[in-house]
Amino acid sequence: MDHPLIDLINARIAKAEAEGAFDNLPGAGQRLPDCDDPENAVLTRILRDNGAVPQAVALSRELSALRDALRETADRDQRRRLIQDMSLLETKLEIARKSR
């Protein structure tokens, strides 16, 4: 079954095309980039454009930040909390890597 507004959509596209709205678009006439996963290409592009990364990468970055903080602090209580947080993150990272 067609979308109930398909005729209106097609009319607006045809009008925009007639007015030249699609002329001189960036990338016009160029080959489309290769796609490894055409079924999820739009989702993959949206995730990439918004900085989404796999869980293991995000956890690794967070762990690196905690290690940097640990190197910079001398407070024993803060160091203990950082080490606990690092231990938890290392466990999460290992689980994320195994689930791949």
Secondary structure, DSSP 8 states (H G I E B T S, - for coil): ---TTHHHHHHHHHHHHHTTTTTT-TTTTS-----S-GGGHHHHHHHHHTT---HHHHHHHHHHHHHHHHHH---HHHHHHHHHHHHHHHHHHHHHHHH-
